[in-house]
Amino acid sequence: MKSLSVLSSKNEIKNLVEKTIEFSNKLDLQPIITFYLEDRLLRNLIKKLDNKLGKLFQENKFNRERFIQDAVKTLVEDEQKLTSVKDKIINKKYIQYIYYAVPIDNVEVTIVRNNWVPPRAIILRGKVRFTFMPHTTFSELEQKINTQNEDDIILEFENGVVINYERKRNIFTDFRNTSEVLQSKEQVIVNLAPTLDTYLLTAVIANNVYPWINRVRITRNGENLEYEIVSGKASKEEVINGNTIDPQSKAELFYDYKVDKKLDAESIINGIIYKLPGI
């Protein structure tokens, strides 16, 4: 697979990539971060999706937003594995936090969006910090909070819903979005942003589980985070075939490929590096 090997060409993240590959092997994962860096796999995926989405694309080739909306519905209704969450996905029965969520305790999450860094997830249970930026270490995060260079917001979740929170400072992130999340009774989707050591690993994990119907346990031990896929893990073959890509990402990939939107590897790599804390 090309995703991580291509990233390893960048000296500034070479050690991080090597560590991610080591973690991936221990968890028996297919080392894929995004199909945008997997030319052959992407071509095969587009061929498979043609029967389902080809006609819809012809009807909406000049309206990306409309195509993605209708394509997501088509893909969800066609996927038996998503039957239990079909209504939630199609009717968007959730709320999104637009910044970052850092696990600060033992948490369990469900990955709902993959194919990018960081992945998006529902925090099923446990405590996280809402932050304006991702951070290299927990020590750095605490230092930024203590010097008032980061927001100070802690939330506790149960079944994906906020049950307790402490908001001491909210000046960097959008106050309205944060308030909507804190007051909502819907499940919350966040950008899952661990510390640097496992930042890329979460993207690999996200591509190795079935979206919306997985459960991943994250355990904190001081500065370190450990991961266990409790349920929803896919076979390596299914990962390669693109079966684990979430419906919205599939729709986006298909549209961009069909309109010949050129996303060169260098731009994608730089976009990923830009997302990494401290790089």
ChimeraX attribute file (.defattr): number of C-alpha atoms within 10 A of each C-alpha:
attribute: neighborCount
match mode: 1-to-1
recipient: residues
	/A:1	16
	/A:2	17
	/A:3	20
	/A:4	22
	/A:5	16
	/A:6	16
	/A:7	24
	/A:8	16
	/A:9	12
	/A:10	14
	/A:11	10
	/A:12	12
	/A:13	15
	/A:14	16
	/A:15	13
	/A:16	20
	/A:17	24
	/A:18	15
	/A:19	16
	/A:20	22
	/A:21	21
	/A:22	14
	/A:23	19
	/A:24	19
	/A:25	12
	/A:26	9
	/A:27	13
	/A:28	13
	/A:29	21
	/A:30	21
	/A:31	26
	/A:32	26
	/A:33	29
	/A:34	23
	/A:35	25
	/A:36	18
	/A:37	24
	/A:38	17
	/A:39	14
	/A:40	12
	/A:41	17
	/A:42	21
	/A:43	13
	/A:44	13
	/A:45	19
	/A:46	20
	/A:47	12
	/A:48	13
	/A:49	14
	/A:50	14
	/A:51	10
	/A:52	14
	/A:53	21
	/A:54	17
	/A:55	11
	/A:56	17
	/A:57	23
	/A:58	11
	/A:59	11
	/A:60	15
	/A:61	16
	/A:62	11
	/A:63	11
	/A:64	15
	/A:65	13
	/A:66	14
	/A:67	22
	/A:68	24
	/A:69	15
	/A:70	17
	/A:71	24
	/A:72	21
	/A:73	19
	/A:74	17
	/A:75	20
	/A:76	20
	/A:77	15
	/A:78	13
	/A:79	12
	/A:80	10
	/A:81	14
	/A:82	19
	/A:83	13
	/A:84	11
	/A:85	13
	/A:86	19
	/A:87	14
	/A:88	14
	/A:89	18
	/A:90	15
	/A:91	9
	/A:92	11
	/A:93	12
	/A:94	17
	/A:95	18
	/A:96	19
	/A:97	20
	/A:98	15
	/A:99	18
	/A:100	22
	/A:101	27
	/A:102	22
	/A:103	26
	/A:104	21
	/A:105	18
	/A:106	16
	/A:107	21
	/A:108	27
	/A:109	25
	/A:110	26
	/A:111	30
	/A:112	23
	/A:113	27
	/A:114	30
	/A:115	24
	/A:116	20
	/A:117	25
	/A:118	26
	/A:119	23
	/A:120	27
	/A:121	26
	/A:122	26
	/A:123	29
	/A:124	22
	/A:125	21
	/A:126	20
	/A:127	23
	/A:128	24
	/A:129	22
	/A:130	27
	/A:131	22
	/A:132	19
	/A:133	19
	/A:134	24
	/A:135	22
	/A:136	18
	/A:137	17
	/A:138	18
	/A:139	13
	/A:140	13
	/A:141	21
	/A:142	15
	/A:143	13
	/A:144	15
	/A:145	16
	/A:146	12
	/A:147	8
	/A:148	12
	/A:149	14
	/A:150	21
	/A:151	22
	/A:152	22
	/A:153	18
	/A:154	19
	/A:155	20
	/A:156	20
	/A:157	21
	/A:158	16
	/A:159	16
	/A:160	22
	/A:161	24
	/A:162	23
	/A:163	15
	/A:164	12
	/A:165	15
	/A:166	12
	/A:167	15
	/A:168	10
	/A:169	14
	/A:170	17
	/A:171	13
	/A:172	13
	/A:173	19
	/A:174	13
	/A:175	11
	/A:176	9
	/A:177	14
	/A:178	19
	/A:179	13
	/A:180	13
	/A:181	19
	/A:182	20
	/A:183	11
	/A:184	15
	/A:185	14
	/A:186	17
	/A:187	21
	/A:188	22
	/A:189	24
	/A:190	24
	/A:191	22
	/A:192	24
	/A:193	30
	/A:194	27
	/A:195	23
	/A:196	19
	/A:197	19
	/A:198	21
	/A:199	23
	/A:200	29
	/A:201	26
	/A:202	24
	/A:203	25
	/A:204	29
	/A:205	25
	/A:206	32
	/A:207	33
	/A:208	30
	/A:209	30
	/A:210	27
	/A:211	25
	/A:212	22
	/A:213	17
	/A:214	19
	/A:215	22
	/A:216	24
	/A:217	18
	/A:218	20
	/A:219	17
	/A:220	15
	/A:221	11
	/A:222	10
	/A:223	11
	/A:224	14
	/A:225	17
	/A:226	12
	/A:227	18
	/A:228	13
	/A:229	18
	/A:230	12
	/A:231	14
	/A:232	18
	/A:233	22
	/A:234	17
	/A:235	17
	/A:236	16
	/A:237	10
	/A:238	17
	/A:239	21
	/A:240	23
	/A:241	15
	/A:242	20
	/A:243	20
	/A:244	24
	/A:245	26
	/A:246	23
	/A:247	25
	/A:248	21
	/A:249	18
	/A:250	24
	/A:251	26
	/A:252	18
	/A:253	20
	/A:254	25
	/A:255	24
	/A:256	13
	/A:257	16
	/A:258	15
	/A:259	12
	/A:260	9
	/A:261	10
	/A:262	9
	/A:263	12
	/A:264	10
	/A:265	16
	/A:266	12
	/A:267	11
	/A:268	16
	/A:269	18
	/A:270	12
	/A:271	13
	/A:272	17
	/A:273	18
	/A:274	12
	/A:275	15
	/A:276	20
	/A:277	17
	/A:278	13
	/A:279	10
